[in-house]
Amino acid sequence: MKLSKITELMGALAAVTALSTSSLVFAKEEIVLPVVTRPAYLQEGTQTTLTPDQIEELLPWAKNSRSLLKDILDSLNHLSSADKIDRLVIGIKSVVGESAPKNSELLMRYTLNRALVLNDILSREMSEKTVGTVDAKIRVLTLSVEMAIANYDTDFNFLSKKTPTDFARYGVDYFRFLNNINKSIFDASAQYNIQKISLEWLQWDLYRDLSNTAYAPTIVKINNHLKLLPIKNPAIDVQSIELIRQMKLLIRNLDLQLIKNSYDSSSNSSSNSSSNSGRETEWSKLKKLEQDPNYKECYKYLFRSRNEAGAADYCKQAMSFDFLSDNFQVCYKLYYRTYSSEESVTSCRNSIQSSRFNYQDSNFQECFKYRYKSDSAAESTIKCERDIKRNVGDFTTQDFRDCWARFYRTMNNEDSINKCLQMTR
């Protein structure tokens, strides 16, 4: 595809993405759902109900599959990376193959089928020799198996109690799950394909839900955006990166309340499932972490300097630190006037953790006001930290203020401060 054509498509995507929800939706009855077909690479059924005979066949399959999936995970410990991938792929294909004739409407099966598709994408778009490719595959497959196990309870209720499957909730849950995985994919082409497929699957899951009209605005926005994506993969990384940026902008403009409500509900369900299994999985830990206010606060700061994966990795390692504290907030605002977001976070963490320095202290605050007249915010902060730790003087006294005002008329700021600290000590 010619570069000019790609550029033209990107411009159209930007225009569609910029549309507000209000411009797409006027009144509920005016919304016409587009016809959404099942993604071609998914071997998933389209039934909304099952016959008694189908249920009788599937219940044993669900129970046996959960047991087999747990055994697969337990058997990975002493295998090489390549053997882990082979074991996971063979195991998933075996579980899916046993239910294939029934073409069942079970979330376990959906999750496993999608894992195989994702593995194929990574194999196609990333070289096995590239650092991180093998680790990415293992993570995708392992987390998918864990998610499939966590969905057992939902499937069991669907089969035994004949409760309808909430495809919308599953779709949003899986969408968040896949977007988190994509943060650790560093190949632009692979990341583009996974970002695109995450939207295709979300659209499909919302569309096949019994209450799909409630999600019409989201479905329409996704559908309009997907139509403008190029049929073939972008030829160069810079094009992939721009298209990823456009998709992320679209995601920010989706019905976030729908996503939040569905994700919170499914998180509770998954947490129950994980506790019932007696094994807290990496996937369940990840979901808990993403809901942690302290993690969210850390990620908010680090994302300004790092990519998504880098920000997530940093914050996972820094969870013992309180990013929500007023002390950190004050410190960060001071350093951020000069430093990058990551440098500001790191400087504040180091100081608060090592010496429990209080940036809300009135003496420090007054010191900063004086130092900031001639130094940068970061330099002023560092010098005041030093001054307060060494107890060189009290910047809050009237004597210091009067002294500084007198000397500042004829001396530079630094000399005036140092002179007055000596005289008023």
Helices and strands as residue ranges (DSSP letters): H 3-17, H 21-24, G 28-30, H 52-74, H 81-99, G 100-102, H 107-125, H 133-150, H 152-160, H 167-182, H 188-207, G 212-215, H 216-227, H 237-252, H 256-277, H 282-290, H 293-302, H 308-317, H 326-335, H 341-355, H 362-371, H 377-390, H 398-407, H 413-424
